[in-house]
């Protein structure tokens, strides 16, 4: 299977993917189409303290995300066993998807910067599969405030929908 880079942008259709999750299921981005908004977060590395803090905070806010109409997908560039250990180590209420070849990282243009620093990203994909929020970085410090920003953003999608009804 050939995967080409897409230069994901706000307003573009998010490319679909399917990965094995820590709960043993294969989960595709398209599984959420017409059902819920989706927050997708790419973990930089298992050793990234800021990423761990961000994922832990998303876990704590999981019910709030669900109540606002958003599911959470976390992707880790490791095999399922390592992803499961990571998820269990911080007691997450959602599965982590395993991307051992980092094919989905590449699909979303998250190659290593200077071949050393793994790029990471947060994005929100709406119910129609369109990217509505996108933040890429090589400096994971941004994730320390990201969780509440993501919640505010997905909650605003509900307000936007209500104003059109």
Secondary structure, 3 states (H helix, E strand, C coil): CCCCCCCCCCCCECCCCEEEECCCCEEEHHHHCCCCEEEEEECCCCCCHHHHHHHHHHHHCHHHHHHCCEEEEEEECCCHHHHHHHHHHCCCCCCEEECCCCHHHHHCCCCEECCCEECEEEEEECCCCEEEEEEEECCHHHHHHHHHHHHHHHHHHHHHHHHHC
